[in-house]
């Protein structure tokens, strides 16, 4: 017998104005393709996989900077350009994202870090599965005509490299589990745009989304209670009651902190370090890339884990 999982819980349902694809980066490219435009504006503070994807596709790219409040400051988009705006860390409300997208005729809202942010009217919104659910890959694109071209893409098969999801249960996130996850990452990096795998859609259809949301909200609030006093940014600035964060973005101007966390076997990420090599030291992008640590607050965590983590950080 195969795994028996609940059904009927998928968060983004339907077939019109929705695309189910293999990865967030390909979801953003697909959204760009749907617009029919030829040029895209991308924030400097962004995962390099997005830039690399558009470069491989031969798309003309322009970059824009942001101020310390994550406001774009130098976009000079033409009417037929696409502008990509990002819901960083999942801490921005849907109203905030609608405000960022509103000035542009063709906007793509990158909600890879904000799975529960409502789709933005008049834009194409892209969501990543594996940042919020135990899935090997997958993304949704939601908005007008998002379903166009999907039938042209080949079917993705993710079970061949999904063993890390099972290994993590038995071996933890180090050793074999980490190596198996690396194989999955390598597959994702090599893939072009494809339809979401049946495995991923089955997992997305089984998730307890209410529990997922509640735990993230509780953990974020508790992390802010513990760490807000030392945080150099206010991560609650653009939040409201409907905001479900991906992580708690902690900014402490200490280059050694991430190393100490690793030594304590708390494998927090350090996103997009390449930006520090490309941007001036006095830029916002260099500063945030250098110092932000996205603290894990997902549904596997609770007060005990966050207390332990906060104690390490404060020491």
Protein Blocks (a to p, Z undefined) as FASTA:
>chain_A
ZZdddehkafbgcjehpacdfbfklmmmmmmmmnopabdcddfbacfklmmmmmmnopac
ddddddfkopafbbccdfkbccddddehhlacfklmmmmmmmpmbdcddfklmmklccde
hiacdddfklmbccfbdcddedehklgoklmpccddfklmmmmmmmmmmnojghjlmmmm
mmmmmmmmmpccddddfklmmmmmmpcfklmmmmmmmmmmmmmmmmmmmpcbdfklmgcf
klccfbdcdddddfklmmmmmmnopacddehklmmmmpcfkbmklmmmmmpccddfbfkb
cfklmmmmmmmmmZZ
